[in-house]
Amino acid sequence: EAENFAHSSWFLAFALAAEGEWASSFRCLDRSKSLRSRYRSALSRIEAGRAALAAERRLVSLSRGANGTIGEGLTRAAADVSARAKLLEEYRQARAQLPAAMLAEADVGALGRVLPSDQAVVALGAGHLGTLVFVICAGDSDRPTAGFVLREWTDQRWEDLLVGEDEDGWVYAIADQDRLIDARARLADVLSRADSAVGRPIAEALAGRGIRRLSVIPHLWLHLLPFWALPSLAAFDVSSEPYAAALLQPATVAFDRRACLTVADPTLDLWMSMAESDAIERELGPAGWQITRLALQTATVANMTAGLPSAELLHFGGHGMADVSRPERSALRLYDDVATREAAAGRDPFGALAAGAAWQPAGDGERVAEIPGAGVLHEIVFRGIGERRFEAAAGRTLWARYEGATARGAELWSAQDIIVGDAMSGCQLALLSSCQAGQGGLAIGDEYAGLPAALRSAGARCVVAPLWPVSEDVAVLFVAEFVSGLASAGPCPDIHGLVHKARLSLRDMTAGEAVAKLTALRSGSTDRRARSRLAAAARRHESGPPRPFAHPYDWAVFTGS
């Protein structure tokens, strides 16, 4: 239904634009964007909605193999069906109490009234007739500042550009690193062509208007395009938003308690992340922040979720996983006594479970098995690399990846776990120094998904994270620059402005400055492994290019939402 609604909205938006009804076209297009995220946000604000979300949490638990109560004369299978039927009926009744008009909507006039004079909004809509572009500025009422259609740039052309003719484009370069596709070359090509197509027309529409900040509302594949790296938009502080209504009540971050939870190296293989926590303590501590650190074996899901309710800032320096096709499976990896330790020792954490499982096929290269009373075990094998994921009935998700004789294991804090939990209710800002953690989804009507949407739905006001894989030295330098600005920004910081400033600092950083900063970070760290890795990075940049992070693959990787 959501997909049909989205397609109908696109067709109507293009038809209205063709008639010159640009304000109506904009409103129609925006209604179709990120529907799931918008509904969850609306549900959380009313009592009937919260009841529906509670029923959803119990349904998720049941889907993981949690036992329903066995009534008299019922088999286990019948009990499971009975429990699910009762929960679905409870969910249906809760939804029936919801008001008909729940979702906040934004039109051109509403945005024109709230936008400051130095900020503009650019909304995009890609379809088979081309790409709709709306430019909205302060004071706009019955029509946008500019509206036009890029006829040659259909949704299929954007997909061809980003995916590649042989599935070797930018999307595959960042999603499937085992193929060793040159991601830097792919990004440079995408930025060049996207700048000619959409960057220059947007810049021309904004010329002479005194615009400093630009909020972009992408569409479909365009969520994977870093608009802040387009050359024609270099003069603007560019951020992205999931839908226009989010701009009517901006997610203002306000730190009252100044409490930070920092998580470092939970999988024991990201040594430099310890220096990120050191930098946070060194910068924020003197500014009156209370810092709690979880590192190495103490960085578990249980410890993190126990510490989060009292934290306003979450910093996570560990591995991330993004799944744009099933964004609820996007996750952060944390330490687990069994999965992490067994995999590190070369043993299969799920060997016994897999050997006795009653496997059922679940797609190309994938199979699934329910472990009665315990949970559900998933397995996928692709090009000789295997992954197993055990979704326990108790709510935990354990994971292992196998490549030859090498294995890695962790407990996952997935987007689904975050959404159905309540750990983030007091958090203002999530700073994720984790590869690809900033990616969303590609499902029609559910584009703003994955970890950013989950964290914001669960309570976080803002999420800062990398959109693609990030190197350790880029991550530690970005975090150090960002928290340095945060320390002096006061209780209500401009997060998007701090992200923009840190990105430009990386872009313009000379090799000498990088060496000096890495050396200072090494001096400020007490962790032997972090000091060793930082020293190696400093030596590498001593003989490297004069501006080591000038490529947008490095400086543009972090995004705020």
LINCOR-V94424 format. One record per backbone hydrogen bond with DSSP energy under -1.0 kcal/mol. CO is the residue of the C=O (numbers start at 1). NH is the residue of the N-H. E is the energy in kcal/mol with one decimal. If there is no record, write none. Layout:
# LINCOR-V94424
co=CO nh=NH e=E
co=CO nh=NH e=E
This chain:
# LINCOR-V94424
co=1 nh=5 e=-2.7
co=2 nh=6 e=-2.5
co=3 nh=7 e=-2.6
co=4 nh=8 e=-2.5
co=5 nh=9 e=-2.3
co=6 nh=10 e=-2.3
co=7 nh=11 e=-2.4
co=8 nh=12 e=-2.3
co=9 nh=13 e=-2.5
co=10 nh=14 e=-2.5
co=11 nh=15 e=-2.2
co=12 nh=16 e=-2.7
co=13 nh=17 e=-2.1
co=14 nh=18 e=-2.2
co=15 nh=19 e=-1.0
co=16 nh=21 e=-2.6
co=17 nh=20 e=-1.7
co=20 nh=22 e=-1.5
co=21 nh=25 e=-2.1
co=22 nh=26 e=-2.4
co=23 nh=27 e=-2.0
co=24 nh=28 e=-2.2
co=25 nh=29 e=-2.3
co=26 nh=30 e=-2.6
co=27 nh=31 e=-1.5
co=29 nh=32 e=-1.3
co=30 nh=33 e=-1.4
co=34 nh=38 e=-2.1
co=35 nh=39 e=-2.7
co=36 nh=40 e=-2.5
co=37 nh=41 e=-2.0
co=38 nh=42 e=-2.1
co=39 nh=43 e=-3.0
co=40 nh=44 e=-2.0
co=42 nh=45 e=-1.3
co=43 nh=46 e=-1.3
co=46 nh=50 e=-2.3
co=47 nh=51 e=-1.8
co=48 nh=52 e=-1.8
co=49 nh=53 e=-2.3
co=50 nh=54 e=-2.0
co=51 nh=55 e=-2.0
co=52 nh=56 e=-2.0
co=53 nh=57 e=-2.0
co=54 nh=58 e=-1.6
co=55 nh=59 e=-2.0
co=56 nh=60 e=-2.3
co=57 nh=61 e=-2.0
co=58 nh=62 e=-2.1
co=59 nh=63 e=-2.2
co=61 nh=66 e=-1.8
co=62 nh=65 e=-1.8
co=71 nh=74 e=-2.0
co=75 nh=79 e=-2.6
co=76 nh=80 e=-2.3
co=77 nh=81 e=-2.2
co=78 nh=82 e=-2.7
co=79 nh=83 e=-2.8
co=80 nh=84 e=-2.4
co=81 nh=85 e=-2.6
co=82 nh=86 e=-2.3
co=83 nh=87 e=-2.2
co=84 nh=88 e=-2.8
co=85 nh=89 e=-2.2
co=86 nh=90 e=-2.2
co=87 nh=91 e=-2.6
co=88 nh=92 e=-2.5
co=89 nh=93 e=-2.5
co=90 nh=94 e=-2.0
co=91 nh=95 e=-2.3
co=92 nh=96 e=-1.8
co=95 nh=98 e=-1.6
co=107 nh=111 e=-2.1
co=108 nh=112 e=-2.6
co=109 nh=113 e=-1.5
co=110 nh=114 e=-1.1
co=111 nh=115 e=-2.3
co=112 nh=139 e=-2.4
co=116 nh=119 e=-1.7
co=118 nh=212 e=-3.0
co=118 nh=213 e=-2.6
co=120 nh=215 e=-2.6
co=121 nh=136 e=-3.0
co=122 nh=217 e=-3.1
co=123 nh=134 e=-2.3
co=125 nh=132 e=-3.3
co=127 nh=130 e=-1.4
co=127 nh=155 e=-1.6
co=130 nh=127 e=-2.8
co=131 nh=150 e=-2.9
co=132 nh=125 e=-1.9
co=133 nh=148 e=-2.0
co=134 nh=123 e=-2.0
co=135 nh=145 e=-1.0
co=135 nh=146 e=-1.8
co=136 nh=121 e=-2.7
co=137 nh=140 e=-1.9
co=146 nh=135 e=-2.9
co=148 nh=133 e=-2.5
co=149 nh=151 e=-1.2
co=150 nh=131 e=-1.4
co=150 nh=153 e=-1.1
co=152 nh=154 e=-1.2
co=154 nh=158 e=-2.1
co=155 nh=159 e=-2.2
co=156 nh=160 e=-2.6
co=157 nh=161 e=-2.3
co=158 nh=162 e=-2.5
co=159 nh=163 e=-3.0
co=160 nh=164 e=-1.7
co=162 nh=171 e=-3.0
co=163 nh=169 e=-3.1
co=164 nh=167 e=-1.5
co=169 nh=173 e=-2.2
co=170 nh=174 e=-1.7
co=171 nh=175 e=-1.6
co=172 nh=176 e=-2.3
co=176 nh=179 e=-1.6
co=177 nh=180 e=-1.6
co=181 nh=183 e=-1.4
co=182 nh=186 e=-2.0
co=183 nh=187 e=-2.7
co=184 nh=188 e=-2.3
co=185 nh=189 e=-2.1
co=186 nh=190 e=-2.4
co=187 nh=191 e=-2.8
co=188 nh=192 e=-2.0
co=189 nh=193 e=-2.2
co=190 nh=194 e=-2.8
co=191 nh=195 e=-2.1
co=192 nh=196 e=-1.6
co=193 nh=197 e=-2.0
co=194 nh=198 e=-3.1
co=194 nh=199 e=-1.6
co=195 nh=200 e=-2.8
co=198 nh=202 e=-1.8
co=199 nh=203 e=-2.4
co=200 nh=204 e=-2.5
co=201 nh=205 e=-1.9
co=202 nh=206 e=-1.4
co=206 nh=209 e=-1.7
co=212 nh=237 e=-2.8
co=213 nh=120 e=-2.2
co=214 nh=239 e=-2.4
co=215 nh=122 e=-2.6
co=216 nh=241 e=-2.4
co=217 nh=124 e=-2.4
co=219 nh=222 e=-2.3
co=220 nh=223 e=-1.9
co=221 nh=224 e=-2.1
co=222 nh=225 e=-1.4
co=225 nh=227 e=-1.5
co=226 nh=229 e=-2.2
co=227 nh=230 e=-1.6
co=230 nh=233 e=-1.7
co=231 nh=234 e=-1.5
co=233 nh=236 e=-1.8
co=237 nh=214 e=-2.4
co=239 nh=216 e=-2.9
co=243 nh=246 e=-1.1
co=244 nh=247 e=-2.1
co=245 nh=248 e=-1.3
co=250 nh=252 e=-2.0
co=258 nh=290 e=-2.8
co=259 nh=312 e=-2.6
co=259 nh=313 e=-1.7
co=260 nh=292 e=-2.6
co=261 nh=315 e=-2.7
co=262 nh=294 e=-2.7
co=263 nh=317 e=-3.4
co=264 nh=296 e=-1.8
co=265 nh=268 e=-1.2
co=270 nh=273 e=-1.5
co=271 nh=274 e=-1.6
co=272 nh=275 e=-1.1
co=273 nh=277 e=-1.5
co=274 nh=278 e=-1.9
co=275 nh=279 e=-2.4
co=276 nh=280 e=-2.1
co=277 nh=281 e=-2.4
co=278 nh=282 e=-2.5
co=279 nh=283 e=-2.5
co=280 nh=284 e=-2.8
co=281 nh=285 e=-1.3
co=284 nh=289 e=-2.0
co=285 nh=288 e=-1.9
co=290 nh=260 e=-3.0
co=292 nh=262 e=-2.9
co=294 nh=264 e=-2.5
co=295 nh=298 e=-2.1
co=296 nh=299 e=-1.7
co=298 nh=300 e=-1.9
co=299 nh=335 e=-2.4
co=300 nh=304 e=-2.4
co=301 nh=305 e=-2.9
co=302 nh=306 e=-1.6
co=303 nh=307 e=-1.6
co=304 nh=308 e=-1.7
co=308 nh=311 e=-2.4
co=312 nh=428 e=-2.4
co=312 nh=429 e=-2.2
co=313 nh=261 e=-2.8
co=314 nh=431 e=-3.6
co=315 nh=263 e=-2.6
co=316 nh=433 e=-3.0
co=317 nh=265 e=-1.8
co=319 nh=333 e=-2.3
co=321 nh=331 e=-2.2
co=324 nh=442 e=-1.8
co=326 nh=329 e=-2.5
co=327 nh=330 e=-1.4
co=328 nh=416 e=-1.9
co=330 nh=415 e=-2.7
co=331 nh=321 e=-2.7
co=332 nh=413 e=-2.6
co=334 nh=411 e=-2.6
co=336 nh=340 e=-1.4
co=336 nh=341 e=-1.1
co=338 nh=342 e=-2.8
co=339 nh=343 e=-1.8
co=340 nh=344 e=-2.1
co=341 nh=345 e=-1.5
co=342 nh=347 e=-2.9
co=343 nh=346 e=-1.6
co=348 nh=351 e=-1.3
co=350 nh=354 e=-2.9
co=351 nh=355 e=-2.1
co=352 nh=356 e=-1.4
co=357 nh=359 e=-1.1
co=360 nh=368 e=-2.8
co=363 nh=366 e=-1.7
co=365 nh=381 e=-2.4
co=366 nh=362 e=-2.6
co=367 nh=379 e=-2.5
co=368 nh=360 e=-2.3
co=369 nh=377 e=-3.2
co=371 nh=374 e=-2.7
co=371 nh=375 e=-2.2
co=374 nh=393 e=-3.1
co=375 nh=371 e=-3.1
co=376 nh=391 e=-3.0
co=377 nh=369 e=-2.4
co=378 nh=389 e=-2.1
co=379 nh=367 e=-2.5
co=380 nh=387 e=-2.5
co=382 nh=385 e=-1.9
co=385 nh=382 e=-2.8
co=386 nh=402 e=-3.5
co=387 nh=380 e=-2.3
co=388 nh=400 e=-2.2
co=389 nh=378 e=-3.0
co=390 nh=398 e=-2.4
co=391 nh=376 e=-2.2
co=392 nh=395 e=-2.0
co=396 nh=392 e=-2.8
co=397 nh=412 e=-3.6
co=398 nh=390 e=-3.0
co=399 nh=410 e=-2.2
co=400 nh=388 e=-2.6
co=401 nh=408 e=-2.0
co=402 nh=386 e=-2.4
co=403 nh=406 e=-1.9
co=406 nh=403 e=-2.8
co=408 nh=401 e=-2.4
co=410 nh=399 e=-2.8
co=411 nh=334 e=-3.0
co=413 nh=332 e=-1.5
co=414 nh=418 e=-2.5
co=415 nh=419 e=-2.3
co=416 nh=420 e=-2.1
co=422 nh=425 e=-1.2
co=424 nh=427 e=-1.6
co=428 nh=462 e=-1.4
co=429 nh=314 e=-2.7
co=430 nh=464 e=-2.9
co=431 nh=316 e=-2.5
co=432 nh=434 e=-1.1
co=434 nh=437 e=-2.0
co=436 nh=439 e=-1.8
co=443 nh=446 e=-2.2
co=445 nh=35 e=-1.4
co=445 nh=36 e=-1.3
co=447 nh=441 e=-2.6
co=447 nh=449 e=-1.4
co=449 nh=453 e=-1.1
co=450 nh=454 e=-2.1
co=451 nh=455 e=-2.9
co=452 nh=456 e=-2.1
co=453 nh=457 e=-2.7
co=454 nh=458 e=-2.0
co=455 nh=460 e=-2.5
co=462 nh=430 e=-2.2
co=463 nh=561 e=-2.6
co=464 nh=432 e=-3.1
co=465 nh=559 e=-2.8
co=466 nh=438 e=-3.4
co=468 nh=436 e=-1.1
co=471 nh=475 e=-2.3
co=472 nh=476 e=-2.6
co=473 nh=477 e=-2.0
co=474 nh=478 e=-2.6
co=475 nh=479 e=-2.6
co=476 nh=480 e=-2.1
co=477 nh=481 e=-2.4
co=478 nh=482 e=-3.0
co=479 nh=483 e=-2.8
co=480 nh=484 e=-1.6
co=481 nh=485 e=-1.7
co=482 nh=486 e=-2.2
co=483 nh=487 e=-2.3
co=486 nh=489 e=-1.3
co=491 nh=255 e=-3.3
co=493 nh=495 e=-1.1
co=494 nh=498 e=-2.1
co=495 nh=499 e=-2.5
co=496 nh=500 e=-2.4
co=497 nh=501 e=-2.4
co=498 nh=502 e=-2.3
co=499 nh=503 e=-2.4
co=500 nh=504 e=-2.3
co=501 nh=505 e=-2.0
co=502 nh=506 e=-1.9
co=503 nh=507 e=-2.6
co=504 nh=508 e=-2.4
co=510 nh=514 e=-2.4
co=511 nh=515 e=-2.6
co=512 nh=516 e=-2.2
co=513 nh=517 e=-2.5
co=514 nh=518 e=-2.7
co=515 nh=519 e=-2.4
co=516 nh=520 e=-2.1
co=517 nh=521 e=-2.3
co=518 nh=522 e=-2.0
co=519 nh=523 e=-2.2
co=520 nh=524 e=-1.6
co=522 nh=525 e=-1.2
co=527 nh=531 e=-2.4
co=528 nh=532 e=-2.0
co=529 nh=533 e=-2.3
co=530 nh=534 e=-2.6
co=531 nh=535 e=-2.2
co=532 nh=536 e=-1.9
co=533 nh=537 e=-2.0
co=534 nh=538 e=-2.3
co=535 nh=539 e=-2.2
co=536 nh=540 e=-2.0
co=537 nh=541 e=-1.9
co=538 nh=542 e=-1.2
co=546 nh=511 e=-2.3
co=547 nh=550 e=-1.6
co=551 nh=554 e=-2.2
co=551 nh=555 e=-1.7
co=552 nh=556 e=-1.6
co=557 nh=467 e=-3.1
co=559 nh=465 e=-2.5
